[in-house]
């Protein structure tokens, strides 16, 4: 049993802290945001993540998981300190390190014995060393020792608990074997493989992994765009490619591009790190550009299907950046819906979870509905932006009866084309042949 303080109760801190408690450690999750801590103490979880609330309740009841806004006290009472504060994107694209630096200073001020400081936040290469210097400079007791470790997270929103409990690997970077061994032992109950390396390489692994996954997505989206032009079907192409074990089938799902709290931020940050190091990472910059352009396809396809959107009633199904989350950060809906409103469309939106987080970010003209059926009523077209299970399995017969025109733009390639054709929808997706589109020649699906 280790005594651990996790500083920062955002997504990463809360999930990691809870999972560390679940495997038997005593965790204090702390944050300077008192409102957040007080609601966590009352059992109110600030984010939507399947299974998280249940696990928090279980571990707080067992006395293994505590919440505190007294960060200094939590540091003093713990042997391992996880830094899990946000590193948001600044105006220049680089990671904003303000919160990490504040925490390092605080750790120095409250270092009352040997502790291992672990960086879980995604931080530029060299941050471990920076944290070490800040702690040294602010040490109250200069003879007290500490070590710094990088242990990046690879959690996906929506499946974060199972990703954490069944992680593919734990990356542990440190110059101290003693500290690395302690963090490796901490991970033993997860039964995962440990990849031990130096601090800088561990920091780089996180950026490189996310940039590579983003590259896979932009690559398949570019292939999708070519597929549309030459009459191929990108879903078949990615299946065929993915069977090559050197490529692998994951992250080859074409659509309207990636969003979320990590890929956009980390790709920008890595391009910036590269620039600063004197290397022009053209490949990654193209990945970012391809992703930005991909979301614009939806309105192009809509115009192709219905002509002008002016005065038309458009249903938008799915607002969150992906299913199983209420996270709206860099969600494609944030660019697409304002464009539709700008074009004069009357937008009717549905999302099973994300409506409350979406409302403040979207134009006030947008109307929200509780069911897919209500949303579709009298619509000239329906656009799918997030592949929530209830959207993927929606009743197309009912949809056909409710809509004024049976036009479906599927930004996630999530509706089977066969059933679309059965129900006579005019259907456009990404990198697949349109269905029931007159005069599209090569591009018309032929089963
Ligand atoms: C990601 C990484 O997977 C995780 O390791 C890291 O720590 C945080 O960032 P997350 O942002 O939660 O996790 O979501 P993920 O499931 O990876 O999807 C990211 C985005 O890519 C979503 O917008 C998703 O719709 C999109 N995506 C994913 C595709 O467009 N196609 C794919 O094949 C896969």
Boltz pocket constraint, residues with backbone or C-beta under 6 A from the ligand:
constraints:
  - pocket:
      binder: B
      contacts: [[A, 153], [A, 154], [A, 155], [A, 156], [A, 157], [A, 158], [A, 210], [A, 213], [A, 217], [A, 250], [A, 251], [A, 252], [A, 253], [A, 254], [A, 255], [A, 256], [A, 257], [A, 258], [A, 259], [A, 260], [A, 261], [A, 262], [A, 263], [A, 321], [A, 322]]
      max_distance: 6.0
